[in-house]
Amino acid sequence: MYCVHCGKPAAEGEHLPCRGGRAALEPPRFCADCGRRMVVQVTPVGWSARCSRHGELTSAGASRLTD
């Protein structure tokens, strides 16, 4: 598993800036499965993020990021 905000392995370090209040409002920038940078599109009604290997994630289905 990788941090969706910085792309580093989730088990490495504390990721304090990644877990802050501001980060909770930001869409993921890195894939949680592989750590690759994702293509992110933000719209007035939400966001979508696409990994070239693992597909698309949207703000409507973002609950998997908190698992």
C-alpha positions, 0 to 999 in steps of 0.5 A, a space after each residue: 500500500 502507498 500513500 495517496 498524497 505523496 506516493 511513498 510506501 504507507 509503512 515508511 515514515 509518519 506521513 503527518 502532512 498527508 494525514 492533515 485536515 487539508 489533505 482530507 479535502 484533496 483528491 488522491 494524487 498517487 495510486 494506493 495500489 502501486 504508488 504511480 502518479 494518477 491523472 486527476 480531474 477536479 470538477 465543481 461536483 467532485 473529482 476523478 483520478 485514473 491510474 494507468 494500471 488500476 483504473 479510475 477512482 471517483 469522489 463518489 467511490 472514495 471510501 476505499 481510500 480510508 480502508 
